[in-house]
Amino acid sequence: MSSEKQETASVRVLGRWPSPFVIRVLIALGLKGVDHELVEEAVGNKSELLLASNPVHKKIPVLLQHGRPVSESLIIVQYVDEAWASQAPALLPSDPYARAAERFWAQYVDDKFPTAIRVLRGRLDGDKDGKDYFGGDGVGYLDIALGSHLGWIRAVERIAEIRLLDAAKVPKLAAWADRFCAHPAVADAMPEVDRFVEFSVKNDGAVKAASANYK
Ligand SMILES: N[C@@H](CCC(=O)N[C@@H](CS)C(=O)NCC(=O)O)C(=O)O
């Protein structure tokens, strides 16, 4: 086994598949081509490993590399970018100012969803360069922060029979969402909409919670 292989074989993510925060981490690892294992946490019964790995927040996701834990999804995505810096693509720009701006908007997504969608939609509409992604020509940090919610957004659209990303009303955002979800690394990491819908039916509260977030 090459040293690179040993390096990547030892990455585990403590999580649960429906969590957008977990999906973020899986997308980042997929983009970097890092072998990893998703260790599913049981609902309502936090594992000893989770409690020991993230004793402050006790939340998923946690990334474990050689047993060393990294918590908080946005911090994990940045960690993945830096720990596998030699593997393309870069998720954050190299320029410190541009990096700060990406991190600012990603944090805004977490703090002010869904206002953030409206603000970022405006950014896409005002983009004269016609870039494919917030990160430029490829999927980047901010794309991952926002795009990780698309599975749930689409499930809510289907269940509640509403259009949240209507191509007639928000063509650039809708096109971005389609492009993002079709990206091979995203498609691998993002569960099918049907799975979210099925999960919602089985867990009555899930879709109500998701609708409140996304509407
Ligand atoms: N800010 C955290 C949010 C993570 C989060 O909210 N995780 C939820 C699942 S989606 C969780 O672990 N909840 C269990 C709990 O709050 O005890 C991140 O970005 O990683």
The ligand as a Gaussian input file, in Angstrom:
#p B3LYP/6-31G(d) Opt

LIG

0 1
 N      -22.669000      23.963000      13.121000
 C      -22.639000      22.534000      13.040000
 C      -24.069000      22.018000      12.943000
 C      -24.115000      20.520000      12.997000
 C      -25.488000      20.015000      13.415000
 O      -26.420000      20.792000      13.663000
 N      -25.609000      18.684000      13.536000
 C      -26.853000      18.093000      13.982000
 C      -27.362000      17.080000      12.988000
 S      -27.784000      17.823000      11.436000
 C      -26.607000      17.333000      15.281000
 O      -25.594000      16.691000      15.449000
 N      -27.560000      17.410000      16.198000
 C      -27.519000      16.674000      17.417000
 C      -27.610000      17.569000      18.600000
 O      -27.809000      18.777000      18.406000
 O      -27.495000      17.065000      19.702000
 C      -21.834000      22.111000      11.813000
 O      -21.775000      22.889000      10.857000
 O      -21.221000      21.037000      11.841000

